[in-house]
Amino acid sequence: MVVRKDAKLARVAARSGKKLALVTLAGLIWIQPVWNVGTEWFGPVSSAHAASEQAVKLSEEYITSGAKLLKYQYTTTRSGKSVKVLADVIQVDLTNPYVHLDVMTGKEGQVTTRQSVQGMARETGAVAGINGDFFSTTGQGVALGGAVTQGTLVTSPSQLTGMYAFAVRNDGTPFIDRFEFQGSVLTDNGLAFPLSGINQEAYITEPDKSYSHANKMYIYTSAWKSEDRPKDSSTTPTEVLVQGDVIQQISIKAALPGQVPSDGYILRAHGAAADFIAANMYVGQRLDTSYRLRSVASGQELNPADLKMMIGGHTLLVDQGKPSSFTRSITSISGSSAVARTAVGYSKDGKYAYLIAAEKNGSSSGMTLAELQKFMTAIGVWKGLNLDGGGSTTMVDRPLAENEATLTFTTSNGDGSQRAVANGLGVYTTAPQGTLKGLKVSGASSILIGQTATYSLKGYDNYYNPVDTSGIQVAWKADNGNVNWTGESFKGVKAGTSQITAVSGDTKASMAVNVLGGKDLDSLSSTTTYAPLEAGTSVSVPMTAKLKNGRTVEVPAESLTWEFKGMKASVSGGVLTVQSVNTGAKVAYATAKYDGFSSTPIVLSTSAEQIWENFESITYPVSFKGLPAEATGSASIVQGMEDRQNSKVLKLDYDLTNGVGNKFAYAEFNGTAGKSIPDGSTAMSVDVLGDSSLNWLRAEFANPDGRAVYVDLAKPLNFSGWKTLTVDLTSAGLEPSAKLKRLYLVNLEEGQDERALTGSVSFDNIRFTSPVMDGDTGVQSAKVVMTVGQKSLTVNGTKQSIDVAPLLKDDTTYVPIKYVLDSFGGQSEWNSTAKKITVMSGSTLLELTVGKKEFTLNGARKQSAVSPIIVDGRTLVPLRLVSEALGIDVKWEKKTKSITLES
């Protein structure tokens, strides 16, 4: 059957999913319990655990009537070790009349416009959602698979092998299949030409490896925002504008200007298809277009109008309740590596849809595709497919009684950031206004000592949608002194759990709040690690704590106390200010304390500026890279201009005229590897020949773990001629062994017409200011030999007496810390009350406690097999533990019982 009028062409799709309906309460009514977790429509609570001991449900919470968030811990084995992974599942009852799934597409429902999942959810009113189909990150941001929203085909499936799609029919039945697009355009004289797709980007087809648009004809609707339909589509196009089924314009071998009008569509043709248009079409002619989707496996035709939604994906993962064979290569998606993953599937009876995300962050290590398959079968997925993963994996949900969907977990991009993606799969509620079912205290479940947090009383109705509780008068109280009510908020006072309660008349709602103590921290550190040691120095010292549960939190300044050595200083509002430097001090330390837990020390030392690169005789390549692909230019070492005629400079020429979106022109150092900068760099200076382009000028660094660090040099570049730019690096988060990868220009899409798209800038004399770590500011070079039981040692060949001989106990050698520091530099302190030894040497801070195997090294909690001991009133430390922490090599000679320390 050929579908005509019922197969609607995609325009900007309007959402029928309703926005929040709020019920205002004039007073308080009787409240049902917050939780009523029975079987209801979700099935047995323990179903996942019963299916497999590897997937254990941790929690479940209503999002709306018919949708629920389930959190799991999945245990698997890698390299012989047990690994626990966190996974999140949105379970949707497809038989519930008040909830439905739909595709979320870019911005305002248009392709070629990417947006974060949370942004799409907010824009469309979704109460939950996940990222969707695969797309080319360097292309126009168009989903590779088919997408249908409320019966309208937004994009057609690409001709790629093994790519599956998830869909829901109008009767609520879910299914997964492979589809191909079939269509044709028919002239009024009966001549027809096949259509190859709707709103598709240019790509290479499979398995024939052909250009997608060569000799083909495509439809582009107003759902396609870009004026390039598409870019890089092989030969020069011929385009036809059709409105009201009548040809309005024909442009032979040239694209029509502007976007597709909302009341029409554009046919784009190449080669043989363009020849057909030239020979058989004319302005004023009536055209009829028809299309349908067809199952690759069964050959059955499918009218998009019969679908509530469809979203494309990658390989099939689960079939008949078991892991399936992969339907296409998984190499390009790192199938064998543990990364963040997104998937979708449905239950055997077709009642439930499962939107699935495997977390990769500080709390979870991600999943391989094989692990994802096993997890999906464990929670009851009958058939399921893989969606885009890695940095794209994102899930949002609206917590009970809240008004907006928020991130369910931290993405693998870190820091709460979300990748802008082509589309997503949203959950929508159409429930009417209900009656108040319950109240909930809303706010942070954990706070820090000294931190204040605001809480509110919120309500939800019998459809688990939020209601307005602003008319309720509330009094607040806590059950103990761990938190204190200030009149407007609660303040953390001491570590422990407190039950805070909101009371209104005879009704109340409570919430447990955990005040985090030092014992809850795994590490405490600042992005500022070094600073110049001189009176008047002021640097920002933001502190971040990593908790034992893997979560990271920003520590407010009021939650910290500070200790200073080698200087008089203060911290106010998160800013460290040096007031004076102690006489003779070459190094000083600032250490933050949170409930007794010490941070990585901020080291302040005498600093010097050094030229890092003057481009006179470089020994590594410098190259140009542009984004998007149409951005062109060059990066080369040339003879300088103006007052730099006698020196060489790095010149960056750029042409950002072509392409769409944000545009970048990079000058890359040493290919993609970059070049190392001095450790502890606190400032960077570079001479720049500006072009007054108003673009941004930035530097990109890379830490040893590969994490990128971006620093603005000029924002905007509003000068011409040579100018020295200096930027503070103290709070940039650069780690030892960091590298400078590239200098580059940024031309943002917003306001692009106000900035130059072509130009040239030059760079010279890149300098870094870094600490002078010598003498007593770092570990000194020395060789020390000591022998168990002997009250003497040799330092660089010179024999010295010691008052306590090294002690061998249970195969561990113990010595007073004094002898190590006297030879290699550093200082120590003894806290007799806490029986704690604090060792400082260079940029290292080590804290050991007598009788405790747990210690902290540079603000991070560590575990050792041994601990300090007290013998005859003297405190002895494990020699190897302390020496290796300070970067000193240790060698043990069993026959002579001698120990050699060397740095």
C-alpha positions in Angstrom: 0.0 0.0 0.0 1.3 3.5 -0.9 0.6 6.0 1.8 -0.2 9.5 0.7 -2.1 12.1 2.8 -1.9 10.0 6.1 1.9 10.0 5.9 2.4 13.5 7.3 5.6 15.4 6.4 7.4 16.5 9.5 7.3 20.1 10.5 8.1 21.5 13.9 6.3 18.9 16.1 4.0 20.3 18.8 3.9 18.4 22.0 0.6 17.2 23.4 2.4 16.2 26.6 1.0 18.6 29.2 3.1 20.9 31.2 2.8 21.0 35.0 -0.7 21.4 36.3 -0.5 22.9 39.8 -3.3 22.7 42.4 -3.2 25.6 44.9 -4.0 24.6 48.4 -6.0 27.1 50.6 -5.4 25.0 53.7 -4.1 21.6 54.8 -6.0 18.4 54.3 -5.4 14.9 55.5 -2.3 13.4 53.8 -1.9 9.9 52.7 1.5 8.2 53.3 4.3 9.3 51.0 5.1 5.7 49.9 2.7 3.1 48.8 5.0 0.7 47.1 3.1 -2.4 46.3 2.8 -4.5 43.2 0.3 -2.1 41.5 1.3 -1.7 37.9 5.0 -2.0 38.4 5.0 -5.7 39.2 6.9 -7.3 42.1 9.5 -5.1 43.8 12.0 -7.9 43.9 11.6 -9.0 40.3 15.1 -7.9 39.2 16.8 -9.6 42.1 14.8 -12.8 41.6 15.7 -12.8 37.9 19.4 -12.6 38.7 21.6 -12.2 41.8 23.8 -9.9 39.8 21.3 -7.1 39.6 20.1 -5.8 42.9 17.5 -3.0 43.2 18.6 -0.2 45.5 15.6 2.1 45.3 12.5 3.1 43.4 10.6 6.3 43.3 7.6 7.5 41.4 8.1 10.1 38.7 4.5 10.4 37.6 1.5 8.0 37.2 2.8 5.3 35.0 6.5 6.0 35.3 9.0 5.2 38.0 12.8 5.5 38.5 14.5 2.3 39.6 18.1 2.3 40.7 20.2 -0.9 40.6 23.6 -2.1 41.5 25.0 -4.7 39.0 27.8 -6.9 40.1 30.1 -8.4 37.4 33.6 -9.9 37.2 36.5 -8.3 35.4 40.0 -9.7 35.3 39.1 -12.0 38.1 37.8 -9.2 40.4 34.3 -8.4 41.4 33.1 -5.0 40.1 29.9 -3.2 41.1 28.3 -0.9 38.6 25.3 1.5 39.1 22.5 1.5 36.6 19.3 3.5 36.4 16.1 2.4 34.8 12.9 4.5 34.0 10.1 1.9 33.9 7.1 3.1 31.9 3.7 1.4 32.0 2.6 1.7 28.3 -1.0 0.7 29.3 -1.4 3.7 31.6 -3.5 6.3 29.9 -1.7 9.2 31.6 1.8 8.6 30.4 3.5 8.2 27.0 6.8 8.2 25.3 7.9 10.5 22.6 11.0 11.7 20.7 12.7 14.9 21.8 14.5 16.5 18.9 17.2 19.2 19.3 16.0 22.7 19.9 12.3 23.5 19.2 11.9 20.0 17.7 14.2 20.7 14.7 17.1 18.6 13.5 20.6 20.1 12.9 20.1 21.7 16.3 21.6 19.7 19.2 20.6 20.2 22.8 21.3 18.5 26.2 18.7 16.0 27.3 17.8 18.2 30.3 17.3 21.1 27.9 15.1 19.1 25.6 13.1 17.9 28.6 12.6 21.4 30.0 11.6 22.7 26.6 9.0 20.0 25.8 7.7 19.4 29.4 9.1 15.9 29.7 9.2 14.5 33.2 12.0 12.2 32.4 14.2 11.2 29.5 17.4 9.7 28.1 19.6 10.5 25.2 18.7 8.8 22.0 20.1 7.9 18.6 23.7 8.0 17.3 24.8 11.0 15.3 28.1 12.3 13.9 29.7 14.7 16.4 31.5 16.5 13.5 28.5 16.7 11.3 25.2 18.6 11.4 23.9 16.8 14.4 21.2 14.7 12.7 20.2 11.3 14.0 21.3 8.4 11.9 18.1 6.4 12.4 14.4 7.0 11.8 12.4 9.2 14.2 8.6 9.5 14.4 6.8 11.8 16.8 3.0 11.5 17.1 2.7 9.9 13.7 5.0 12.4 11.9 8.2 11.1 10.3 10.9 13.6 11.4 13.9 11.7 9.9 14.0 8.5 7.8 16.3 5.6 8.6 19.8 5.7 7.0 20.9 2.9 4.8 23.2 1.3 7.3 23.4 -2.4 8.2 22.2 -3.8 11.5 20.7 -0.5 12.9 17.5 -1.2 14.8 14.7 1.1 16.1 12.4 1.2 19.0 8.7 2.2 18.4 5.3 2.3 20.1 2.1 1.9 18.1 -0.9 4.0 18.7 -2.5 1.2 20.7 0.6 1.3 23.1 2.3 -1.8 21.8 6.1 -1.6 21.7 8.2 -3.3 19.1 11.8 -3.3 17.8 12.7 -3.8 14.2 15.0 -2.8 11.3 13.4 -0.4 8.9 14.0 1.0 5.5 12.5 4.0 3.8 10.5 3.7 0.6 8.8 6.6 -1.2 8.3 8.4 -4.5 7.3 11.7 -6.0 4.6 11.6 -8.7 4.1 14.4 -11.3 0.7 15.2 -12.7 1.6 13.5 -16.0 2.1 10.2 -14.2 5.9 10.2 -14.1 7.5 9.0 -10.8 10.9 9.1 -9.2 11.9 7.3 -6.0 12.5 9.3 -2.8 15.5 8.1 -0.8 14.7 9.7 2.6 13.5 12.6 4.7 15.7 15.1 6.5 18.9 13.1 6.2 22.5 14.2 6.5 25.1 13.2 3.9 26.8 9.9 4.7 28.3 6.7 3.2 25.7 4.0 2.7 26.2 0.3 3.6 27.1 -2.2 2.4 27.7 -0.6 -1.0 29.8 2.3 0.3 28.1 4.9 -1.9 27.5 8.6 -1.4 24.0 8.8 0.1 22.8 11.7 -2.0 24.5 10.8 -5.4 21.7 10.4 -8.1 19.1 10.6 -5.3 16.2 12.7 -4.3 15.3 13.7 -0.7 12.6 15.6 1.0 13.5 18.4 3.5 10.8 19.8 5.7 10.7 22.7 8.2 11.9 20.2 10.9 15.3 20.7 9.2 16.6 24.0 10.5 19.9 24.5 8.7 20.1 26.2 5.3 22.5 23.4 4.2 20.3 20.5 3.0 22.6 18.9 3.8 26.3 20.0 3.6 28.8 17.9 1.7 26.1 16.2 -0.4 28.4 15.4 -3.3 27.4 17.2 -6.6 25.7 20.6 -7.0 22.0 20.2 -6.1 18.8 21.0 -7.8 16.1 22.1 -5.4 12.3 22.4 -5.8 10.0 24.3 -3.4 6.6 22.8 -3.0 3.7 24.4 -1.1 0.1 23.2 -1.1 1.2 20.3 -3.3 2.2 22.8 -6.0 5.7 23.6 -7.3 6.5 27.2 -6.4 10.2 27.5 -7.3 12.8 25.4 -9.2 16.5 26.1 -8.8 18.6 24.2 -11.3 22.1 23.3 -10.1 21.8 25.7 -7.2 20.3 25.5 -3.7 17.4 27.7 -2.9 18.3 30.4 -0.3 16.9 30.3 3.2 15.2 27.7 5.4 12.3 25.4 4.5 9.0 27.2 5.0 6.6 25.8 7.6 3.8 25.2 5.0 5.9 23.4 2.5 8.9 21.2 1.7 11.9 21.2 -0.5 13.0 18.4 -2.9 16.7 18.2 -3.2 18.1 16.2 -6.1 21.5 15.2 -7.5 22.7 13.6 -10.7 20.0 11.5 -12.3 17.4 12.8 -9.9 18.3 16.4 -10.8 18.0 15.5 -14.5 14.5 14.1 -13.8 13.4 17.4 -12.3 14.9 19.4 -15.2 13.1 17.3 -17.8 9.7 16.7 -16.1 8.9 19.4 -13.5 7.8 23.1 -13.9 6.5 25.9 -11.7 2.8 25.6 -11.1 2.8 21.8 -11.5 1.0 19.6 -8.9 3.1 17.0 -7.2 2.2 14.1 -5.0 4.6 12.5 -2.6 4.2 9.2 -0.9 6.3 7.2 1.5 6.2 4.4 4.0 8.5 2.5 6.3 9.2 -1.2 5.6 10.5 -3.9 7.9 13.7 -5.3 6.5 13.1 -8.7 8.1 9.4 -9.3 7.3 8.8 -6.9 4.4 5.7 -5.6 6.1 4.9 -2.0 5.4 4.4 0.5 8.2 2.5 3.8 8.0 4.2 6.3 10.4 0.8 7.7 11.2 0.1 4.5 13.0 2.9 5.2 15.5 3.0 7.2 18.6 6.8 7.4 18.3 9.9 5.8 17.0 13.6 6.4 17.8 16.6 4.8 16.0 19.5 3.0 17.7 22.4 0.8 17.1 22.8 -3.0 17.5 20.2 -5.3 18.9 21.1 -6.3 22.5 18.4 -8.5 23.8 16.0 -10.8 21.9 13.5 -13.3 23.4 14.7 -12.4 26.9 18.3 -13.4 26.1 21.5 -11.6 25.0 21.4 -11.5 21.2 24.2 -11.5 18.7 25.4 -8.1 17.8 23.8 -7.0 14.5 26.6 -4.7 13.5 30.2 -4.1 14.5 30.6 -2.7 18.0 34.3 -1.7 17.5 33.5 2.0 16.8 31.4 2.2 20.0 34.0 0.6 22.2 31.8 -2.4 22.8 34.4 -4.3 24.8 35.2 -1.4 27.1 33.4 -0.4 30.2 31.9 3.0 29.4 28.6 4.8 30.1 25.8 3.1 28.1 22.2 3.9 27.1 19.6 1.4 26.0 15.9 0.9 25.6 13.7 -2.2 25.6 10.4 -3.7 26.7 8.9 -6.5 28.7 7.7 -9.9 27.3 4.0 -8.9 27.7 4.7 -5.5 26.1 3.3 -3.7 29.1 6.5 -2.0 30.2 9.2 0.0 28.4 12.6 0.3 30.0 14.8 3.4 29.5 18.2 2.3 30.8 21.5 4.0 31.6 24.7 2.5 33.0 26.7 5.1 34.9 30.4 5.9 34.5 31.5 8.5 37.0 33.2 8.6 40.4 30.7 6.1 41.8 30.5 3.6 38.9 32.8 2.2 36.2 30.3 1.8 33.3 29.5 -1.4 31.4 30.7 -3.3 28.4 28.0 -4.2 25.9 28.0 -7.8 27.0 27.5 -6.7 30.6 24.7 -4.4 29.5 23.0 -7.3 27.8 23.1 -9.4 31.0 21.8 -6.6 33.1 18.9 -6.0 30.7 17.9 -9.6 30.8 18.2 -9.6 34.6 15.6 -6.8 35.0 13.1 -8.3 32.6 13.9 -6.9 29.2 12.4 -9.1 26.5 13.8 -7.2 23.5 16.1 -4.3 23.6 18.6 -2.3 21.6 21.6 0.0 22.2 21.4 3.7 22.0 24.2 6.3 21.9 26.6 6.0 24.8 29.8 7.3 26.3 29.8 11.0 26.8 26.3 11.2 25.3 24.8 8.9 28.0 22.4 11.1 30.1 19.3 10.5 32.1 17.0 13.1 33.7 14.0 12.6 35.9 11.7 14.7 37.9 11.9 13.8 41.6 8.7 13.3 43.4 6.9 16.6 44.2 9.5 18.6 42.2 8.6 20.7 39.1 11.5 20.0 36.7 13.5 17.1 35.5 17.1 17.1 36.8 20.2 15.0 36.2 19.7 11.5 37.6 23.5 11.0 37.9 26.7 12.7 37.0 27.6 12.0 33.4 31.0 10.6 32.3 31.8 14.2 31.2 32.0 15.1 34.9 31.1 18.3 36.8 27.4 18.1 35.9 28.1 18.8 32.2 25.9 17.3 29.5 26.7 16.7 25.8 24.4 18.3 23.3 22.8 15.5 21.4 20.6 15.0 18.3 17.6 13.6 20.0 16.3 11.9 23.1 13.5 9.7 24.4 11.1 11.6 26.7 8.5 10.6 29.2 5.3 12.7 29.3 2.3 12.9 31.6 -1.2 13.9 30.5 -2.8 13.3 33.9 -5.5 15.7 35.0 -5.2 17.8 38.1 -5.5 15.4 41.0 -6.0 15.6 44.8 -3.2 16.0 47.3 -1.8 12.6 48.1 1.3 13.4 50.1 3.9 15.9 51.4 7.6 15.7 51.1 10.5 17.7 52.5 12.6 18.9 49.6 16.3 19.7 49.9 19.8 18.3 50.3 20.0 14.9 52.0 23.6 15.7 53.1 25.3 18.9 54.2 28.7 19.8 55.5 29.6 21.2 58.9 29.2 24.9 58.8 27.1 24.8 55.6 23.6 26.2 55.5 20.9 24.6 53.5 17.3 25.7 52.7 14.4 23.2 52.8 10.9 23.4 51.6 7.7 21.5 52.0 6.3 20.2 48.7 3.3 18.1 47.7 2.2 15.7 45.0 -1.2 14.5 43.9 -2.7 11.0 43.3 -1.0 11.0 39.9 2.4 11.7 41.5 2.5 15.1 39.9 3.5 18.2 41.9 1.0 20.5 43.6 1.4 24.0 44.9 2.0 24.1 48.7 2.9 27.7 49.0 -0.3 28.4 51.0 0.7 26.1 53.8 2.3 27.6 56.9 5.2 25.5 58.1 7.3 25.3 61.2 10.7 23.5 61.2 12.5 21.5 63.8 15.3 19.0 64.2 15.5 16.0 66.5 19.1 16.7 67.7 21.9 19.1 67.7 23.7 17.9 64.6 21.9 20.7 62.7 20.6 24.0 63.9 17.6 26.0 62.6 18.6 29.6 61.9 15.1 30.9 61.2 15.5 30.5 57.5 17.6 27.4 57.0 19.4 24.6 58.7 23.1 24.8 59.5 25.3 21.8 59.9 26.9 21.8 63.4 28.5 18.4 63.9 28.8 15.1 62.1 25.9 12.7 62.2 22.4 12.2 61.1 19.5 14.5 62.0 15.8 14.1 61.3 14.4 17.5 60.2 10.6 17.9 60.3 8.2 20.3 58.7 5.0 20.7 60.8 1.7 22.3 59.8 -1.1 21.9 62.2 -1.5 18.2 62.9 0.4 17.2 59.8 4.1 16.7 59.4 6.7 15.4 57.0 10.3 14.5 57.8 13.6 13.9 56.1 16.9 12.5 57.3 19.8 14.8 56.7 23.4 13.5 57.1 26.0 16.1 58.3 29.2 14.8 56.8 32.2 14.5 59.0 35.9 14.0 58.3 35.4 10.3 58.4 33.1 10.5 55.4 35.8 12.1 53.2 38.2 10.2 50.9 40.1 13.3 49.8 40.1 17.1 50.1 41.8 19.2 47.5 41.9 22.5 45.6 42.4 23.3 42.0 45.0 25.7 43.3 48.1 23.7 44.1 50.9 26.3 43.9 51.1 30.1 44.5 53.9 32.7 44.6 55.4 33.2 48.1 55.4 36.9 48.7 53.5 39.3 50.8 50.3 40.5 49.2 49.7 37.4 47.1 46.0 36.6 46.8 44.7 33.4 45.2 41.4 31.7 45.0 41.4 28.4 46.9 38.1 26.5 46.1 38.0 23.1 47.9 36.4 20.0 46.6 35.9 16.9 48.7 35.5 13.4 47.4 33.3 11.3 49.6 33.8 7.6 50.4 30.7 6.9 48.4 32.5 8.3 45.3 30.4 11.5 45.2 32.2 14.9 45.0 31.0 18.0 46.7 32.2 21.6 46.7 33.2 22.6 50.3 31.9 26.1 51.3 34.6 28.4 52.8 32.7 28.6 56.1 33.1 24.8 56.5 36.9 25.0 56.7 39.6 26.0 59.0 43.2 26.7 57.8 46.7 26.1 59.0 49.7 28.0 57.7 53.4 27.3 57.9 56.2 29.5 56.8 54.0 32.6 56.5 51.2 34.6 58.1 48.1 34.4 56.0 44.3 34.3 56.1 41.5 32.9 54.0 38.3 34.9 53.6 35.5 34.1 51.2 37.6 31.3 49.6 40.6 33.7 48.9 44.0 33.0 50.4 46.0 36.2 51.1 49.6 36.2 52.2 50.2 38.9 54.9 53.9 38.3 55.5 56.6 35.6 54.9 58.6 34.2 57.8 62.2 35.2 57.8 64.3 32.8 55.8 61.4 30.8 54.5 61.6 29.7 50.9 58.5 27.6 51.0 55.2 27.9 52.9 52.1 25.7 53.2 48.4 26.4 53.5 46.4 23.4 54.5 42.6 23.3 54.8 41.0 21.3 57.6 37.6 19.8 57.5 36.5 18.2 60.8 40.1 17.1 61.3 40.7 15.9 57.8 43.6 17.6 56.0 43.6 18.7 52.4 46.3 18.5 49.8 48.7 21.4 50.9 48.8 24.5 48.8 52.5 25.1 48.3 53.8 28.7 48.1 57.3 29.2 47.1 59.6 31.7 45.5 58.8 31.8 41.8 60.6 32.6 38.6 59.3 33.3 35.0 61.0 31.3 32.2 60.5 31.3 28.5 58.8 28.1 27.5 58.8 28.7 23.8 60.1 31.5 21.6 59.7 29.6 18.3 63.3 30.3 17.2 64.4 26.6 16.9 61.4 24.3 17.7 62.0 20.6 17.4 58.4 19.4 17.3 55.6 19.9 14.7 53.0 22.7 14.9 49.8 22.1 12.9 46.4 23.5 12.1 43.0 22.0 12.9 39.6 23.5 12.2 36.1 22.7 13.4 33.7 22.1 11.9 35.4 20.3 9.0 34.8 23.3 6.7 36.9 25.6 8.8 40.3 26.1 7.1 43.5 27.8 7.8 47.2 27.2 8.7 49.5 27.3 11.7 53.2 27.8 10.9 56.4 29.3 12.2 57.2 32.5 10.2 59.4 35.5 10.4 57.8 38.1 12.6 56.1 41.4 11.6 56.2 44.9 12.9 58.6 45.0 15.9 59.2 41.3 15.7 60.9 41.3 12.3 64.1 39.9 13.7 62.4 36.9 15.4 60.3 34.0 14.5 56.6 33.7 15.6 53.8 31.2 15.4 51.2 32.5 12.9 47.6 31.2 12.9 45.6 32.1 9.8 41.9 31.1 9.8 38.9 31.1 7.5 35.7 30.2 9.4 33.3 31.3 6.6 31.9 27.8 5.9 30.1 25.4 8.1 27.6 26.0 10.9 27.5 26.2 14.7 30.4 27.1 16.9 33.7 27.4 15.0 37.3 26.8 16.1 40.8 27.4 14.6 43.5 25.6 16.5 47.3 25.8 16.5 48.4 22.5 17.9 51.7 21.7 19.6 53.4 18.4 18.8 50.5 16.9 17.0 47.8 15.9 19.5 50.3 15.1 22.2 51.1 18.6 23.4 54.3 19.8 25.2 55.0 19.6 28.9 54.9 22.8 31.0 56.7 23.5 34.2 55.1 21.8 37.2 53.3 24.1 39.5 52.9 26.9 37.0 51.0 29.8 38.5 50.9 32.1 35.6 51.2 32.1 31.8 52.2 35.1 29.6 52.2 35.2 25.8 52.8 38.0 23.3 50.0 38.2 20.8 49.6 40.1 17.6 45.8 40.7 17.6 43.4 41.2 14.7 40.5 42.9 16.5 38.3 40.1 15.3 36.3 40.0 18.6 36.7 36.2 18.7 37.8 34.5 21.9 41.4 33.5 22.3 42.0 30.4 24.5 44.7 27.9 25.6 44.0 24.2 26.1 46.0 22.1 28.5 45.9 18.4 29.2 46.4 16.8 32.6 48.1 13.4 32.8 44.7 11.7 33.0 43.7 13.3 29.7 41.3 15.7 31.2 41.3 19.0 29.3 41.8 22.3 31.1 40.7 25.5 29.2 42.0 29.0 30.0 40.8 32.2 28.4 43.5 34.5 27.1 41.4 37.2 25.6 37.6 37.4 25.7 37.2 39.0 23.3 40.2 39.6 21.1 39.6 43.4 20.7 43.1 44.7 19.9 45.5 44.9 17.0 49.3 45.1 17.2 51.4 43.2 19.7 50.2 42.9 23.3 51.4 40.8 26.2 48.6 38.7 27.7 49.0 37.3 31.2 46.6 34.8 32.9 46.5 33.4 36.4 46.8 29.6 36.4 46.6 29.0 40.2 43.0 27.9 40.1 42.9 26.3 36.7 43.3 22.8 38.0 46.6 22.0 36.3 48.3 18.9 37.7 52.0 17.9 37.6 53.2 16.8 34.2 50.4 18.8 32.5 50.9 19.8 28.8 50.0 22.8 26.6 48.1 21.2 23.7 47.0 24.2 21.6 46.2 27.9 21.3 43.0 28.6 19.4 40.3 31.0 18.4 36.6 30.5 19.1 33.8 32.0 17.1 30.5 31.1 18.9 27.3 30.6 16.9 25.5 33.1 18.9 26.3 36.6 17.7 28.5 35.2 14.9 27.6 38.0 12.6 29.3 40.5 15.0 32.7 38.8 14.8 35.2 38.3 12.0 35.2 34.9 10.3 38.6 35.4 8.7 41.8 36.8 10.1 45.3 36.1 11.4 46.9 36.2 14.9 50.5 35.5 15.9 52.2 34.4 19.1 55.6 34.8 20.5 57.5 34.3 23.8 55.2 32.0 25.7 56.3 32.1 29.4 55.4 30.3 32.5 55.9 31.4 36.1 56.6 28.4 38.3 58.0 27.7 41.8 61.7 27.3 42.4 61.7 24.0 44.2 65.2 23.5 45.4 67.1 23.2 48.7 64.6 23.0 51.5 61.6 23.4 49.2 61.8 19.8 47.9 63.3 16.4 48.5 67.1 16.8 48.5 69.4 14.5 46.6 71.0 12.1 49.0 72.0 8.5 49.7 71.5 7.2 53.1 72.4 3.7 54.4 71.3 2.4 57.8 71.3 -1.0 59.5 68.8 -2.6 61.8 70.1 -2.5 65.4 72.9 0.0 64.7 72.9 3.5 66.1 74.6 5.0 63.1 74.0 5.7 59.4 75.9 7.2 56.5 74.7 10.2 54.5 76.4 10.5 51.1 79.3 8.4 52.6 79.6 10.3 55.8 79.0 8.4 59.0 76.7 9.9 61.6 75.4 8.8 65.0 71.8 8.4 65.8 70.2 7.9 69.2 67.7 5.3 68.2 68.6 2.3 66.0 66.2 1.1 63.3 63.9 -1.5 64.6 62.8 -4.6 62.6 59.3 -5.8 63.7 57.1 -8.3 61.7 59.2 -7.7 58.6 58.8 -3.9 58.8 61.6 -1.5 59.6 60.7 1.4 61.9 62.8 4.6 62.6 62.1 8.1 64.0 61.0 10.3 61.2 63.7 12.9 62.2 66.5 10.9 60.5 64.7 10.7 57.1 63.9 14.4 57.1 67.4 15.5 58.3 68.9 13.8 55.3 66.3 14.5 52.6 64.7 17.8 53.7 61.3 18.6 55.2 59.7 19.1 58.6 57.4 17.2 60.9 55.0 17.9 63.8 53.8 15.7 66.6 50.3 16.0 68.1 50.6 14.2 71.4 46.8 14.4 72.0 45.8 12.8 68.7 49.1 10.8 68.5 49.4 12.1 65.0 52.6 12.8 63.0 52.4 15.4 60.2 55.2 15.3 57.6 55.8 18.1 55.1 58.4 17.9 52.3 58.2 19.9 49.1 54.7 19.6 47.9 54.0 16.5 50.0 51.9 16.4 53.2 51.7 13.1 55.0 49.6 12.4 58.1 50.1 9.2 60.2 48.4 8.2 63.4 49.9 5.8 65.9 48.1 2.4 65.8 46.0 3.3 62.7 46.8 1.8 59.3 44.7 4.5 57.6 46.7 7.6 56.7 46.3 10.6 54.4 48.7 11.6 51.7 48.2 15.0 50.0 44.6 15.2 51.1 43.7 11.6 50.0 42.8 8.8 52.4 45.1 5.8 52.0 45.4 2.4 53.6 48.6 0.7 54.7 49.5 -2.7 56.1 51.4 -1.2 59.0 51.1 1.9 61.3 53.4 4.0 63.5 54.3 2.5 66.9 55.6 3.8 70.2 58.6 2.0 71.7 60.2 3.1 75.0 58.4 6.5 74.7 59.7 7.2 71.2 57.4 7.3 68.1 58.7 5.2 65.2 57.3 5.3 61.7 57.3 2.6 59.0 60.4 3.5 57.0 59.3 2.3 53.6 55.9 3.9 53.9 57.2 7.3 54.7 60.2 7.2 52.3 58.1 6.1 49.3 55.4 8.7 50.1 58.2 11.3 49.9 59.5 10.0 46.6 62.6 8.3 48.0 63.8 4.9 46.7 64.1 2.2 49.3 66.3 -1.0 48.9 66.5 -3.8 51.6 69.5 -6.1 51.9 68.3 -9.1 53.8 71.7 -10.6 54.6 73.2 -7.5 56.2 69.8 -6.1 57.3 70.8 -2.8 55.8 68.4 -0.3 54.2 69.5 2.1 51.4 67.5 5.3 50.8 68.2 7.3 47.7 66.7 10.3 45.8 
